[in-house]
Amino acid sequence: MTNKEIINEVILYLEQNFKNESTGHDYWHFIRVWKLAKYIAEKEGGDLFVIELGALLHDIADWKFHGGTNEVGIEKAKTLLKDFNVDEKIINQVCYIIDNISFKGAKVKNGMIGKEGEIVQDADKLDAIGAIGIARTFAYGGKMDREMYNPDIKPEMHTSFEGYKNSKGTSINHFYEKLLLLKDRLNTKTAKKIAQKRHKFTEDYLKEFFKEWEGKV
């Protein structure tokens, strides 16, 4: 199979398995991250095949839905890519991206190394801010039975992945615990430029939210 044929088969697999997912980690999230990653790669370089596979498979089994571990995603990606006879070196690169892509807490250092992984990570982060990022936050919060907002529950700047994983904060708190921090944690110049507008939109949304929360017109 050619690289293009493998990409098309991976997309078909994702469409068949994630089309009706309702937390914002769905088929369309994969497609948006894939498109963003390709755009960033045009400007920044890198192995496009690894970037495309990493972007498409980065959330194939997100830790949030699999006991807090990336191992399920890594094994699923390995199995799928081996079925398509992808070179082992490329499979290892993709699995490395899956294992290191996630935000792990406000005060936890980003562990991604390598241009391909940095590009995929940036594309994933960009999909978490702006209009779509806001929509995804509330979709996930509702699915997980989290309150939209409670002024008595304050945001936490988590110092460990364990603390972040076990957080029970509100959806609005998530903006302060993650979304507003992403702009300054991006890797590439291209992503940082894209993030400016999305970050401001997110800030403006919060201003409007709290204005309406207080009953102001």
N, C-alpha and C positions, 0 to 999 in steps of 0.2 A: 504493500500500500504506500502511496505517496503521502507526504506530510499533510497536504491539503485534504486527502481522503480520510486520514486519521482524525484531523480536526473536525471534519464533518460528522464522522461516526461518534466522536465524543459529544458533539452538540446534540446529536440525535438521542444519545443515551441520557443526557441531562434533561432534554425536553420530555422524554418518556417517564422520568423518575421524579422530576421536581416542578412540573407545570402547575400543580395545584397547591404548592407549599404556601403557607399564609403568614410566615413570620418576617418576610422581607429577605429571606435567604433562599430565594426561589430561582427558577430557570432564568427569569429576566434579570435578576441580579448578576448571575454568571455572565450573561450576554453583555450587560452594560460594562462590567469590569473587563471583559475580553476586549470590547471596542476601545475603552479608555486605555488599556494596556498597549494595544496596537498603536494608538495615536501617540502615546508617550514614547514608545519604542522608535517611531519614525524620527523623533527629535533627539533621542538619547542613545540609540543604538542597542546592541545586545543581540543574543540568539533568539530570533523571533519565534521559532518553533517551541523552545522552552518557555518563552513568555506566554505564548498563546495557551499551551497546555496548562501552565501554572495558573493562569487567570481563569480558565474554564473549570479547573478541578480544585481550586483553592478551598472551596466550601463543600466538597463532595460529602463530607460527614463532619459538620461543624461540631467542635467540642461542646458547645452549649446544649446539644441534643444527644450527646453520646458519652455521658458520664464524666465530662470535663477533661477528656483526653483527645489528642490528635491522632492516636494510633489507628482508630477505625478509618479515618480519612486516608491515612497513608496506605493502609492495606487495600482499601477499595481502589485507590488510584493505581497501585502496583498491579493489581489483578487486571484492571481494565486495560492498562497500557501494555502489559505483557501479552494480552489477547490480540493486540494490534501489532505485536512484534516490534515495539519501540525499543531502541537501543537502551541498554541497562544504565549507561551513564546519564542519559536524558531522564530516565525514570527516577534516578537518584536525585537529580537536580529538582525535578518537579516535587518529589516527596519532601525535599528540604524546604521548599517554598511553603508547602502545606503545613509543615511543622513549625514554621517560624513567622508566619504572616500575621497572626492575631495580635491585636492590642491586648495587653496583659495587666493593665493598671496604670493609673496616672503617673506613678513614680517608679514604674518598672521599665528598665532600659530596653529599647528596640534591639532585638538580636539578629536581624536580617543582615546577611553578608552576600555581596554579589549583585551586579547590575540587573540581571534578570529578576531576581527576587525583589529587589528594591522597586523595580517598575511595577510588578504585580501588586506589591504591598501598597504602593501609592495609588494605583487604580482602585483597589479595594477601599482604601481610606476615603478617596474622593466620593465614592458612592454612599458614604456614611454622613456626608455633610451636604448642605443645601436643601432644596425642596424634597428630593427623593430621600435623603438621609433623615429628614424630619418625619416623613411618611413611614419609613421603615422603623423608626424608633417607636412610634405609637402602635404600629402593627405588631411588633415584637412584644411590647409591653402589655397590650391587650391579650395576646395569646398566652402570656405567662402570668396572667391575673395580677399584674402590677397596677397600683394606683397611677392615674395620670399625673397628679401632683398633690402633695400634702406638705404644707409649710412647716409642719412639725418634724418632718424627716429631712435632715440636712444632707447635702452631697458629701461623699467621702473621697479623699484622694488616696486611693489604695496603694499600699507599699509592696504588695505581693500579688502574684497571679491567683493564689488561693483566696485571698481576701476579695479580689475582684470577681472571681467565679461565684463566690458565695453571697455576693451583694444582693440585697432585696430592696434596693432603692426604687424610687418612682421613675417614671419615664422622663419627666423634666429634669430630675437629678442627673440622668444619664448624659444630658447635654453638657453639664459641668464636669462630670466624671470622665467623659471621653470626647464627645463631638467637638467641643470648643478647643480641645487640645491638639486635634489632628493637624491643623494647618502648620503648626510649628514642629511637627514630627515627620514631615514628608521628606523624601530622599532626593528627588530630582527637581531641577529648575523648572521643568515643564509642568510638573504636578503642582509645585508651589504657586506658579502663576495662575493655574486653573482654580486653585483653592481660594484665592483672594475673594472672588465674587461669591462663591458658595458659602464661605465663612461669614461674610457680611450679611448674606441673606439669613443665615441661621441666627446671628445676633439680632437682626431686626425682628425676626419672628418672636424671639424671646421677649423683646421689649413690648411688642404688641400683646403677647400672651399675658404678661403680668399687668399690663394696663387694663385689659379686659377682666382679669382675675379680680382686680380691685374695684370693678364696676365703674371704671372711668370711661368717658366717651370722647 
